[in-house]
Amino acid sequence: MTRWVARVAGEFDELRRRLEGIAEELADLAMVRLRESIDAGGAELPVDERRLTRARRAVEKAVFILREPDEGSTDEGPGSGRH
């Protein structure tokens, strides 16, 4: 049973690392959109920047959920409303 738990934890670690990379890519792309909007003289946030930010937050929430119990076994985290 212990081997199974370790294997699952290892799989979660790999998924979490990949999701963290995706969250960074989403954040970078949102910044590019903001810069493009500013350079074009835009006074409002671009719609796709808002979508990218929402997607990044959702991915960050998934990262939190996949953390190992010793890293945060409570249900508190991004988007939980409890901090």
PDB file of N, CA, C and O in Angstrom:
ATOM      1  N   MET A   1       0.822  -1.191   0.000  1.00  0.00           N
ATOM      2  CA  MET A   1       0.000   0.000   0.000  1.00  0.00           C
ATOM      3  C   MET A   1       0.871   1.263   0.000  1.00  0.00           C
ATOM      4  O   MET A   1       0.537   2.246  -0.661  1.00  0.00           O
ATOM      5  N   THR A   2       1.986   1.236   0.739  1.00  0.00           N
ATOM      6  CA  THR A   2       2.859   2.396   0.823  1.00  0.00           C
ATOM      7  C   THR A   2       3.461   2.723  -0.533  1.00  0.00           C
ATOM      8  O   THR A   2       3.596   3.894  -0.889  1.00  0.00           O
ATOM      9  N   ARG A   3       3.826   1.689  -1.297  1.00  0.00           N
ATOM     10  CA  ARG A   3       4.378   1.913  -2.623  1.00  0.00           C
ATOM     11  C   ARG A   3       3.355   2.597  -3.531  1.00  0.00           C
ATOM     12  O   ARG A   3       3.699   3.490  -4.305  1.00  0.00           O
ATOM     13  N   TRP A   4       2.112   2.174  -3.431  1.00  0.00           N
ATOM     14  CA  TRP A   4       1.040   2.763  -4.238  1.00  0.00           C
ATOM     15  C   TRP A   4       0.885   4.242  -3.899  1.00  0.00           C
ATOM     16  O   TRP A   4       0.761   5.073  -4.798  1.00  0.00           O
ATOM     17  N   VAL A   5       0.891   4.579  -2.606  1.00  0.00           N
ATOM     18  CA  VAL A   5       0.759   5.974  -2.173  1.00  0.00           C
ATOM     19  C   VAL A   5       1.929   6.796  -2.704  1.00  0.00           C
ATOM     20  O   VAL A   5       1.731   7.910  -3.190  1.00  0.00           O
ATOM     21  N   ALA A   6       3.130   6.265  -2.616  1.00  0.00           N
ATOM     22  CA  ALA A   6       4.310   6.976  -3.115  1.00  0.00           C
ATOM     23  C   ALA A   6       4.224   7.180  -4.622  1.00  0.00           C
ATOM     24  O   ALA A   6       4.591   8.244  -5.122  1.00  0.00           O
ATOM     25  N   ARG A   7       3.744   6.174  -5.354  1.00  0.00           N
ATOM     26  CA  ARG A   7       3.618   6.296  -6.810  1.00  0.00           C
ATOM     27  C   ARG A   7       2.607   7.370  -7.171  1.00  0.00           C
ATOM     28  O   ARG A   7       2.855   8.189  -8.056  1.00  0.00           O
ATOM     29  N   VAL A   8       1.475   7.368  -6.494  1.00  0.00           N
ATOM     30  CA  VAL A   8       0.441   8.366  -6.753  1.00  0.00           C
ATOM     31  C   VAL A   8       0.966   9.758  -6.410  1.00  0.00           C
ATOM     32  O   VAL A   8       0.751  10.707  -7.163  1.00  0.00           O
ATOM     33  N   ALA A   9       1.657   9.880  -5.270  1.00  0.00           N
ATOM     34  CA  ALA A   9       2.222  11.177  -4.887  1.00  0.00           C
ATOM     35  C   ALA A   9       3.207  11.652  -5.943  1.00  0.00           C
ATOM     36  O   ALA A   9       3.233  12.837  -6.276  1.00  0.00           O
ATOM     37  N   GLY A  10       4.020  10.742  -6.474  1.00  0.00           N
ATOM     38  CA  GLY A  10       4.969  11.095  -7.528  1.00  0.00           C
ATOM     39  C   GLY A  10       4.264  11.557  -8.793  1.00  0.00           C
ATOM     40  O   GLY A  10       4.704  12.508  -9.438  1.00  0.00           O
ATOM     41  N   GLU A  11       3.178  10.891  -9.149  1.00  0.00           N
ATOM     42  CA  GLU A  11       2.398  11.312 -10.309  1.00  0.00           C
ATOM     43  C   GLU A  11       1.804  12.697 -10.079  1.00  0.00           C
ATOM     44  O   GLU A  11       1.796  13.529 -10.987  1.00  0.00           O
ATOM     45  N   PHE A  12       1.311  12.944  -8.880  1.00  0.00           N
ATOM     46  CA  PHE A  12       0.758  14.256  -8.554  1.00  0.00           C
ATOM     47  C   PHE A  12       1.836  15.330  -8.640  1.00  0.00           C
ATOM     48  O   PHE A  12       1.583  16.434  -9.122  1.00  0.00           O
ATOM     49  N   ASP A  13       3.044  15.000  -8.167  1.00  0.00           N
ATOM     50  CA  ASP A  13       4.144  15.961  -8.238  1.00  0.00           C
ATOM     51  C   ASP A  13       4.419  16.358  -9.683  1.00  0.00           C
ATOM     52  O   ASP A  13       4.591  17.538  -9.988  1.00  0.00           O
ATOM     53  N   GLU A  14       4.461  15.365 -10.573  1.00  0.00           N
ATOM     54  CA  GLU A  14       4.723  15.641 -11.982  1.00  0.00           C
ATOM     55  C   GLU A  14       3.607  16.485 -12.584  1.00  0.00           C
ATOM     56  O   GLU A  14       3.876  17.454 -13.293  1.00  0.00           O
ATOM     57  N   LEU A  15       2.369  16.127 -12.311  1.00  0.00           N
ATOM     58  CA  LEU A  15       1.242  16.923 -12.811  1.00  0.00           C
ATOM     59  C   LEU A  15       1.295  18.340 -12.259  1.00  0.00           C
ATOM     60  O   LEU A  15       1.057  19.308 -12.982  1.00  0.00           O
ATOM     61  N   ARG A  16       1.606  18.452 -10.985  1.00  0.00           N
ATOM     62  CA  ARG A  16       1.673  19.777 -10.361  1.00  0.00           C
ATOM     63  C   ARG A  16       2.753  20.632 -11.012  1.00  0.00           C
ATOM     64  O   ARG A  16       2.531  21.816 -11.264  1.00  0.00           O
ATOM     65  N   ARG A  17       3.901  20.060 -11.283  1.00  0.00           N
ATOM     66  CA  ARG A  17       4.979  20.809 -11.953  1.00  0.00           C
ATOM     67  C   ARG A  17       4.540  21.276 -13.334  1.00  0.00           C
ATOM     68  O   ARG A  17       4.796  22.415 -13.724  1.00  0.00           O
ATOM     69  N   ARG A  18       3.874  20.387 -14.072  1.00  0.00           N
ATOM     70  CA  ARG A  18       3.404  20.763 -15.406  1.00  0.00           C
ATOM     71  C   ARG A  18       2.362  21.865 -15.333  1.00  0.00           C
ATOM     72  O   ARG A  18       2.390  22.807 -16.125  1.00  0.00           O
ATOM     73  N   LEU A  19       1.444  21.748 -14.385  1.00  0.00           N
ATOM     74  CA  LEU A  19       0.419  22.785 -14.224  1.00  0.00           C
ATOM     75  C   LEU A  19       1.033  24.116 -13.796  1.00  0.00           C
ATOM     76  O   LEU A  19       0.582  25.172 -14.238  1.00  0.00           O
ATOM     77  N   GLU A  20       2.050  24.077 -12.945  1.00  0.00           N
ATOM     78  CA  GLU A  20       2.725  25.314 -12.557  1.00  0.00           C
ATOM     79  C   GLU A  20       3.340  25.995 -13.770  1.00  0.00           C
ATOM     80  O   GLU A  20       3.300  27.221 -13.880  1.00  0.00           O
ATOM     81  N   GLY A  21       3.908  25.211 -14.681  1.00  0.00           N
ATOM     82  CA  GLY A  21       4.455  25.769 -15.917  1.00  0.00           C
ATOM     83  C   GLY A  21       3.369  26.382 -16.784  1.00  0.00           C
ATOM     84  O   GLY A  21       3.562  27.447 -17.370  1.00  0.00           O
ATOM     85  N   ILE A  22       2.237  25.716 -16.865  1.00  0.00           N
ATOM     86  CA  ILE A  22       1.106  26.234 -17.646  1.00  0.00           C
ATOM     87  C   ILE A  22       0.606  27.539 -17.034  1.00  0.00           C
ATOM     88  O   ILE A  22       0.299  28.485 -17.760  1.00  0.00           O
ATOM     89  N   ALA A  23       0.522  27.599 -15.710  1.00  0.00           N
ATOM     90  CA  ALA A  23       0.083  28.829 -15.040  1.00  0.00           C
ATOM     91  C   ALA A  23       1.036  29.980 -15.365  1.00  0.00           C
ATOM     92  O   ALA A  23       0.592  31.107 -15.586  1.00  0.00           O
ATOM     93  N   GLU A  24       2.340  29.705 -15.394  1.00  0.00           N
ATOM     94  CA  GLU A  24       3.314  30.737 -15.749  1.00  0.00           C
ATOM     95  C   GLU A  24       3.127  31.186 -17.190  1.00  0.00           C
ATOM     96  O   GLU A  24       3.198  32.381 -17.477  1.00  0.00           O
ATOM     97  N   GLU A  25       2.890  30.247 -18.099  1.00  0.00           N
ATOM     98  CA  GLU A  25       2.663  30.603 -19.500  1.00  0.00           C
ATOM     99  C   GLU A  25       1.428  31.472 -19.656  1.00  0.00           C
ATOM    100  O   GLU A  25       1.437  32.438 -20.419  1.00  0.00           O
ATOM    101  N   LEU A  26       0.362  31.131 -18.933  1.00  0.00           N
ATOM    102  CA  LEU A  26      -0.867  31.928 -18.988  1.00  0.00           C
ATOM    103  C   LEU A  26      -0.619  33.341 -18.456  1.00  0.00           C
ATOM    104  O   LEU A  26      -1.108  34.316 -19.028  1.00  0.00           O
ATOM    105  N   ALA A  27       0.136  33.451 -17.367  1.00  0.00           N
ATOM    106  CA  ALA A  27       0.454  34.762 -16.801  1.00  0.00           C
ATOM    107  C   ALA A  27       1.280  35.589 -17.790  1.00  0.00           C
ATOM    108  O   ALA A  27       1.031  36.781 -17.971  1.00  0.00           O
ATOM    109  N   ASP A  28       2.260  34.950 -18.423  1.00  0.00           N
ATOM    110  CA  ASP A  28       3.092  35.653 -19.402  1.00  0.00           C
ATOM    111  C   ASP A  28       2.264  36.142 -20.584  1.00  0.00           C
ATOM    112  O   ASP A  28       2.423  37.276 -21.036  1.00  0.00           O
ATOM    113  N   LEU A  29       1.388  35.291 -21.074  1.00  0.00           N
ATOM    114  CA  LEU A  29       0.548  35.668 -22.207  1.00  0.00           C
ATOM    115  C   LEU A  29      -0.401  36.807 -21.841  1.00  0.00           C
ATOM    116  O   LEU A  29      -0.644  37.701 -22.652  1.00  0.00           O
ATOM    117  N   ALA A  30      -0.936  36.775 -20.621  1.00  0.00           N
ATOM    118  CA  ALA A  30      -1.806  37.867 -20.165  1.00  0.00           C
ATOM    119  C   ALA A  30      -1.029  39.180 -20.132  1.00  0.00           C
ATOM    120  O   ALA A  30      -1.561  40.225 -20.506  1.00  0.00           O
ATOM    121  N   MET A  31       0.229  39.130 -19.685  1.00  0.00           N
ATOM    122  CA  MET A  31       1.051  40.345 -19.660  1.00  0.00           C
ATOM    123  C   MET A  31       1.309  40.869 -21.063  1.00  0.00           C
ATOM    124  O   MET A  31       1.305  42.079 -21.285  1.00  0.00           O
ATOM    125  N   VAL A  32       1.530  39.974 -22.000  1.00  0.00           N
ATOM    126  CA  VAL A  32       1.729  40.382 -23.391  1.00  0.00           C
ATOM    127  C   VAL A  32       0.481  41.096 -23.894  1.00  0.00           C
ATOM    128  O   VAL A  32       0.582  42.139 -24.540  1.00  0.00           O
ATOM    129  N   ARG A  33      -0.681  40.548 -23.606  1.00  0.00           N
ATOM    130  CA  ARG A  33      -1.944  41.172 -24.039  1.00  0.00           C
ATOM    131  C   ARG A  33      -2.102  42.565 -23.426  1.00  0.00           C
ATOM    132  O   ARG A  33      -2.523  43.504 -24.102  1.00  0.00           O
ATOM    133  N   LEU A  34      -1.761  42.690 -22.143  1.00  0.00           N
ATOM    134  CA  LEU A  34      -1.849  43.996 -21.492  1.00  0.00           C
ATOM    135  C   LEU A  34      -0.905  45.004 -22.143  1.00  0.00           C
ATOM    136  O   LEU A  34      -1.285  46.147 -22.396  1.00  0.00           O
ATOM    137  N   ARG A  35       0.326  44.574 -22.412  1.00  0.00           N
ATOM    138  CA  ARG A  35       1.294  45.470 -23.064  1.00  0.00           C
ATOM    139  C   ARG A  35       0.808  45.891 -24.438  1.00  0.00           C
ATOM    140  O   ARG A  35       0.911  47.062 -24.805  1.00  0.00           O
ATOM    141  N   GLU A  36       0.277  44.939 -25.202  1.00  0.00           N
ATOM    142  CA  GLU A  36      -0.242  45.260 -26.533  1.00  0.00           C
ATOM    143  C   GLU A  36      -1.376  46.268 -26.446  1.00  0.00           C
ATOM    144  O   GLU A  36      -1.459  47.189 -27.258  1.00  0.00           O
ATOM    145  N   SER A  37      -2.250  46.094 -25.460  1.00  0.00           N
ATOM    146  CA  SER A  37      -3.370  47.006 -25.284  1.00  0.00           C
ATOM    147  C   SER A  37      -2.876  48.411 -24.925  1.00  0.00           C
ATOM    148  O   SER A  37      -3.375  49.404 -25.455  1.00  0.00           O
ATOM    149  N   ILE A  38      -1.898  48.488 -24.029  1.00  0.00           N
ATOM    150  CA  ILE A  38      -1.345  49.785 -23.632  1.00  0.00           C
ATOM    151  C   ILE A  38      -0.662  50.453 -24.822  1.00  0.00           C
ATOM    152  O   ILE A  38      -0.847  51.645 -25.065  1.00  0.00           O
ATOM    153  N   ASP A  39       0.132  49.671 -25.563  1.00  0.00           N
ATOM    154  CA  ASP A  39       0.832  50.216 -26.729  1.00  0.00           C
ATOM    155  C   ASP A  39      -0.137  50.732 -27.792  1.00  0.00           C
ATOM    156  O   ASP A  39       0.168  51.672 -28.526  1.00  0.00           O
ATOM    157  N   ALA A  40      -1.307  50.101 -27.859  1.00  0.00           N
ATOM    158  CA  ALA A  40      -2.315  50.513 -28.842  1.00  0.00           C
ATOM    159  C   ALA A  40      -3.191  51.649 -28.310  1.00  0.00           C
ATOM    160  O   ALA A  40      -4.121  52.085 -28.987  1.00  0.00           O
ATOM    161  N   GLY A  41      -2.895  52.129 -27.094  1.00  0.00           N
ATOM    162  CA  GLY A  41      -3.656  53.230 -26.525  1.00  0.00           C
ATOM    163  C   GLY A  41      -4.949  52.819 -25.870  1.00  0.00           C
ATOM    164  O   GLY A  41      -5.804  53.660 -25.592  1.00  0.00           O
ATOM    165  N   GLY A  42      -5.103  51.531 -25.620  1.00  0.00           N
ATOM    166  CA  GLY A  42      -6.331  51.026 -25.003  1.00  0.00           C
ATOM    167  C   GLY A  42      -6.516  51.526 -23.579  1.00  0.00           C
ATOM    168  O   GLY A  42      -5.564  51.592 -22.802  1.00  0.00           O
ATOM    169  N   ALA A  43      -7.741  51.872 -23.251  1.00  0.00           N
ATOM    170  CA  ALA A  43      -8.052  52.360 -21.906  1.00  0.00           C
ATOM    171  C   ALA A  43      -8.694  51.274 -21.049  1.00  0.00           C
ATOM    172  O   ALA A  43      -8.828  51.444 -19.837  1.00  0.00           O
ATOM    173  N   GLU A  44      -9.094  50.154 -21.666  1.00  0.00           N
ATOM    174  CA  GLU A  44      -9.740  49.062 -20.932  1.00  0.00           C
ATOM    175  C   GLU A  44      -8.913  47.793 -21.073  1.00  0.00           C
ATOM    176  O   GLU A  44      -8.114  47.647 -21.997  1.00  0.00           O
ATOM    177  N   LEU A  45      -9.129  46.871 -20.122  1.00  0.00           N
ATOM    178  CA  LEU A  45      -8.445  45.587 -20.189  1.00  0.00           C
ATOM    179  C   LEU A  45      -8.957  44.799 -21.390  1.00  0.00           C
ATOM    180  O   LEU A  45     -10.161  44.778 -21.648  1.00  0.00           O
ATOM    181  N   PRO A  46      -8.059  44.152 -22.125  1.00  0.00           N
ATOM    182  CA  PRO A  46      -8.517  43.309 -23.230  1.00  0.00           C
ATOM    183  C   PRO A  46      -9.310  42.106 -22.715  1.00  0.00           C
ATOM    184  O   PRO A  46      -8.988  41.551 -21.664  1.00  0.00           O
ATOM    185  N   VAL A  47     -10.324  41.714 -23.441  1.00  0.00           N
ATOM    186  CA  VAL A  47     -11.186  40.597 -23.018  1.00  0.00           C
ATOM    187  C   VAL A  47     -10.382  39.314 -22.859  1.00  0.00           C
ATOM    188  O   VAL A  47     -10.588  38.575 -21.896  1.00  0.00           O
ATOM    189  N   ASP A  48      -9.473  39.037 -23.784  1.00  0.00           N
ATOM    190  CA  ASP A  48      -8.723  37.781 -23.679  1.00  0.00           C
ATOM    191  C   ASP A  48      -7.773  37.788 -22.487  1.00  0.00           C
ATOM    192  O   ASP A  48      -7.434  36.719 -21.981  1.00  0.00           O
ATOM    193  N   GLU A  49      -7.336  38.945 -22.026  1.00  0.00           N
ATOM    194  CA  GLU A  49      -6.500  39.000 -20.823  1.00  0.00           C
ATOM    195  C   GLU A  49      -7.309  38.536 -19.626  1.00  0.00           C
ATOM    196  O   GLU A  49      -6.793  37.820 -18.768  1.00  0.00           O
ATOM    197  N   ARG A  50      -8.555  38.933 -19.559  1.00  0.00           N
ATOM    198  CA  ARG A  50      -9.418  38.493 -18.450  1.00  0.00           C
ATOM    199  C   ARG A  50      -9.609  36.981 -18.483  1.00  0.00           C
ATOM    200  O   ARG A  50      -9.560  36.321 -17.445  1.00  0.00           O
ATOM    201  N   ARG A  51      -9.824  36.440 -19.669  1.00  0.00           N
ATOM    202  CA  ARG A  51      -9.986  34.978 -19.802  1.00  0.00           C
ATOM    203  C   ARG A  51      -8.709  34.259 -19.395  1.00  0.00           C
ATOM    204  O   ARG A  51      -8.757  33.244 -18.700  1.00  0.00           O
ATOM    205  N   LEU A  52      -7.568  34.784 -19.826  1.00  0.00           N
ATOM    206  CA  LEU A  52      -6.292  34.171 -19.478  1.00  0.00           C
ATOM    207  C   LEU A  52      -6.069  34.198 -17.965  1.00  0.00           C
ATOM    208  O   LEU A  52      -5.570  33.227 -17.395  1.00  0.00           O
ATOM    209  N   THR A  53      -6.432  35.292 -17.322  1.00  0.00           N
ATOM    210  CA  THR A  53      -6.277  35.398 -15.872  1.00  0.00           C
ATOM    211  C   THR A  53      -7.188  34.412 -15.159  1.00  0.00           C
ATOM    212  O   THR A  53      -6.775  33.776 -14.189  1.00  0.00           O
ATOM    213  N   ARG A  54      -8.425  34.276 -15.628  1.00  0.00           N
ATOM    214  CA  ARG A  54      -9.337  33.294 -15.027  1.00  0.00           C
ATOM    215  C   ARG A  54      -8.794  31.882 -15.188  1.00  0.00           C
ATOM    216  O   ARG A  54      -8.850  31.077 -14.259  1.00  0.00           O
ATOM    217  N   ALA A  55      -8.269  31.588 -16.372  1.00  0.00           N
ATOM    218  CA  ALA A  55      -7.704  30.257 -16.620  1.00  0.00           C
ATOM    219  C   ALA A  55      -6.493  30.013 -15.719  1.00  0.00           C
ATOM    220  O   ALA A  55      -6.336  28.921 -15.174  1.00  0.00           O
ATOM    221  N   ARG A  56      -5.637  31.027 -15.562  1.00  0.00           N
ATOM    222  CA  ARG A  56      -4.468  30.886 -14.694  1.00  0.00           C
ATOM    223  C   ARG A  56      -4.902  30.592 -13.260  1.00  0.00           C
ATOM    224  O   ARG A  56      -4.321  29.730 -12.600  1.00  0.00           O
ATOM    225  N   ARG A  57      -5.907  31.294 -12.785  1.00  0.00           N
ATOM    226  CA  ARG A  57      -6.395  31.059 -11.422  1.00  0.00           C
ATOM    227  C   ARG A  57      -6.939  29.640 -11.260  1.00  0.00           C
ATOM    228  O   ARG A  57      -6.725  29.002 -10.229  1.00  0.00           O
ATOM    229  N   ALA A  58      -7.636  29.156 -12.271  1.00  0.00           N
ATOM    230  CA  ALA A  58      -8.168  27.790 -12.209  1.00  0.00           C
ATOM    231  C   ALA A  58      -7.031  26.774 -12.163  1.00  0.00           C
ATOM    232  O   ALA A  58      -7.099  25.798 -11.416  1.00  0.00           O
ATOM    233  N   VAL A  59      -5.992  26.998 -12.956  1.00  0.00           N
ATOM    234  CA  VAL A  59      -4.840  26.091 -12.959  1.00  0.00           C
ATOM    235  C   VAL A  59      -4.127  26.151 -11.610  1.00  0.00           C
ATOM    236  O   VAL A  59      -3.708  25.120 -11.085  1.00  0.00           O
ATOM    237  N   GLU A  60      -3.987  27.349 -11.048  1.00  0.00           N
ATOM    238  CA  GLU A  60      -3.359  27.466  -9.734  1.00  0.00           C
ATOM    239  C   GLU A  60      -4.167  26.742  -8.658  1.00  0.00           C
ATOM    240  O   GLU A  60      -3.598  26.177  -7.724  1.00  0.00           O
ATOM    241  N   LYS A  61      -5.475  26.762  -8.788  1.00  0.00           N
ATOM    242  CA  LYS A  61      -6.315  26.026  -7.847  1.00  0.00           C
ATOM    243  C   LYS A  61      -6.060  24.518  -7.980  1.00  0.00           C
ATOM    244  O   LYS A  61      -5.989  23.807  -6.978  1.00  0.00           O
ATOM    245  N   ALA A  62      -5.925  24.043  -9.209  1.00  0.00           N
ATOM    246  CA  ALA A  62      -5.625  22.624  -9.433  1.00  0.00           C
ATOM    247  C   ALA A  62      -4.272  22.264  -8.827  1.00  0.00           C
ATOM    248  O   ALA A  62      -4.120  21.189  -8.247  1.00  0.00           O
ATOM    249  N   VAL A  63      -3.294  23.149  -8.956  1.00  0.00           N
ATOM    250  CA  VAL A  63      -1.977  22.912  -8.354  1.00  0.00           C
ATOM    251  C   VAL A  63      -2.128  22.735  -6.847  1.00  0.00           C
ATOM    252  O   VAL A  63      -1.542  21.824  -6.261  1.00  0.00           O
ATOM    253  N   PHE A  64      -2.913  23.606  -6.226  1.00  0.00           N
ATOM    254  CA  PHE A  64      -3.118  23.518  -4.781  1.00  0.00           C
ATOM    255  C   PHE A  64      -3.767  22.192  -4.400  1.00  0.00           C
ATOM    256  O   PHE A  64      -3.357  21.550  -3.433  1.00  0.00           O
ATOM    257  N   ILE A  65      -4.771  21.789  -5.157  1.00  0.00           N
ATOM    258  CA  ILE A  65      -5.485  20.544  -4.863  1.00  0.00           C
ATOM    259  C   ILE A  65      -4.552  19.336  -4.949  1.00  0.00           C
ATOM    260  O   ILE A  65      -4.715  18.373  -4.199  1.00  0.00           O
ATOM    261  N   LEU A  66      -3.587  19.383  -5.849  1.00  0.00           N
ATOM    262  CA  LEU A  66      -2.682  18.252  -6.040  1.00  0.00           C
ATOM    263  C   LEU A  66      -1.498  18.242  -5.081  1.00  0.00           C
ATOM    264  O   LEU A  66      -0.670  17.333  -5.136  1.00  0.00           O
ATOM    265  N   ARG A  67      -1.405  19.227  -4.214  1.00  0.00           N
ATOM    266  CA  ARG A  67      -0.312  19.233  -3.238  1.00  0.00           C
ATOM    267  C   ARG A  67      -0.436  18.024  -2.322  1.00  0.00           C
ATOM    268  O   ARG A  67      -1.534  17.549  -2.031  1.00  0.00           O
ATOM    269  N   GLU A  68       0.695  17.550  -1.885  1.00  0.00           N
ATOM    270  CA  GLU A  68       0.700  16.438  -0.937  1.00  0.00           C
ATOM    271  C   GLU A  68       0.136  16.916   0.389  1.00  0.00           C
ATOM    272  O   GLU A  68       0.242  18.099   0.715  1.00  0.00           O
ATOM    273  N   PRO A  69      -0.466  16.009   1.161  1.00  0.00           N
ATOM    274  CA  PRO A  69      -1.092  16.384   2.432  1.00  0.00           C
ATOM    275  C   PRO A  69      -0.177  17.161   3.371  1.00  0.00           C
ATOM    276  O   PRO A  69      -0.644  18.062   4.068  1.00  0.00           O
ATOM    277  N   ASP A  70       1.119  16.835   3.408  1.00  0.00           N
ATOM    278  CA  ASP A  70       1.997  17.544   4.337  1.00  0.00           C
ATOM    279  C   ASP A  70       2.289  18.969   3.893  1.00  0.00           C
ATOM    280  O   ASP A  70       2.828  19.759   4.668  1.00  0.00           O
ATOM    281  N   GLU A  71       1.935  19.312   2.641  1.00  0.00           N
ATOM    282  CA  GLU A  71       2.135  20.667   2.153  1.00  0.00           C
ATOM    283  C   GLU A  71       0.903  21.539   2.375  1.00  0.00           C
ATOM    284  O   GLU A  71       0.977  22.753   2.181  1.00  0.00           O
ATOM    285  N   GLY A  72      -0.198  20.972   2.765  1.00  0.00           N
ATOM    286  CA  GLY A  72      -1.416  21.744   2.965  1.00  0.00           C
ATOM    287  C   GLY A  72      -2.626  20.847   2.923  1.00  0.00           C
ATOM    288  O   GLY A  72      -3.318  20.788   1.906  1.00  0.00           O
ATOM    289  N   SER A  73      -2.893  20.153   3.996  1.00  0.00           N
ATOM    290  CA  SER A  73      -3.988  19.185   3.991  1.00  0.00           C
ATOM    291  C   SER A  73      -5.358  19.806   4.202  1.00  0.00           C
ATOM    292  O   SER A  73      -6.368  19.107   4.121  1.00  0.00           O
ATOM    293  N   THR A  74      -5.414  21.122   4.474  1.00  0.00           N
ATOM    294  CA  THR A  74      -6.710  21.766   4.622  1.00  0.00           C
ATOM    295  C   THR A  74      -7.232  22.137   3.254  1.00  0.00           C
ATOM    296  O   THR A  74      -6.508  22.041   2.264  1.00  0.00           O
ATOM    297  N   ASP A  75      -8.463  22.552   3.189  1.00  0.00           N
ATOM    298  CA  ASP A  75      -9.069  22.924   1.921  1.00  0.00           C
ATOM    299  C   ASP A  75      -8.956  24.428   1.682  1.00  0.00           C
ATOM    300  O   ASP A  75      -9.773  25.015   0.973  1.00  0.00           O
ATOM    301  N   GLU A  76      -7.946  25.038   2.274  1.00  0.00           N
ATOM    302  CA  GLU A  76      -7.756  26.467   2.101  1.00  0.00           C
ATOM    303  C   GLU A  76      -6.736  26.684   1.008  1.00  0.00           C
ATOM    304  O   GLU A  76      -5.712  26.003   0.954  1.00  0.00           O
ATOM    305  N   GLY A  77      -7.014  27.627   0.148  1.00  0.00           N
ATOM    306  CA  GLY A  77      -6.093  27.921  -0.916  1.00  0.00           C
ATOM    307  C   GLY A  77      -6.716  28.861  -1.913  1.00  0.00           C
ATOM    308  O   GLY A  77      -7.780  29.426  -1.660  1.00  0.00           O
ATOM    309  N   PRO A  78      -6.060  29.037  -3.055  1.00  0.00           N
ATOM    310  CA  PRO A  78      -6.566  29.969  -4.055  1.00  0.00           C
ATOM    311  C   PRO A  78      -7.991  29.628  -4.442  1.00  0.00           C
ATOM    312  O   PRO A  78      -8.291  28.491  -4.808  1.00  0.00           O
ATOM    313  N   GLY A  79      -8.843  30.587  -4.361  1.00  0.00           N
ATOM    314  CA  GLY A  79     -10.223  30.383  -4.784  1.00  0.00           C
ATOM    315  C   GLY A  79     -11.125  29.738  -3.767  1.00  0.00           C
ATOM    316  O   GLY A  79     -12.315  29.566  -4.029  1.00  0.00           O
ATOM    317  N   SER A  80     -10.597  29.368  -2.600  1.00  0.00           N
ATOM    318  CA  SER A  80     -11.434  28.692  -1.620  1.00  0.00           C
ATOM    319  C   SER A  80     -12.267  29.663  -0.807  1.00  0.00           C
ATOM    320  O   SER A  80     -13.268  29.284  -0.199  1.00  0.00           O
ATOM    321  N   GLY A  81     -11.842  30.929  -0.802  1.00  0.00           N
ATOM    322  CA  GLY A  81     -12.558  31.915  -0.009  1.00  0.00           C
ATOM    323  C   GLY A  81     -12.144  31.894   1.446  1.00  0.00           C
ATOM    324  O   GLY A  81     -12.624  32.704   2.240  1.00  0.00           O
ATOM    325  N   ARG A  82     -11.246  30.967   1.813  1.00  0.00           N
ATOM    326  CA  ARG A  82     -10.761  30.874   3.189  1.00  0.00           C
ATOM    327  C   ARG A  82      -9.258  30.975   3.195  1.00  0.00           C
ATOM    328  O   ARG A  82      -8.580  30.184   2.540  1.00  0.00           O
ATOM    329  N   HIS A  83      -8.723  31.933   3.922  1.00  0.00           N
ATOM    330  CA  HIS A  83      -7.265  32.081   4.033  1.00  0.00           C
ATOM    331  C   HIS A  83      -6.889  32.348   5.445  1.00  0.00           C
ATOM    332  O   HIS A  83      -5.706  32.504   5.750  1.00  0.00           O
TER     333      HIS A  83
END
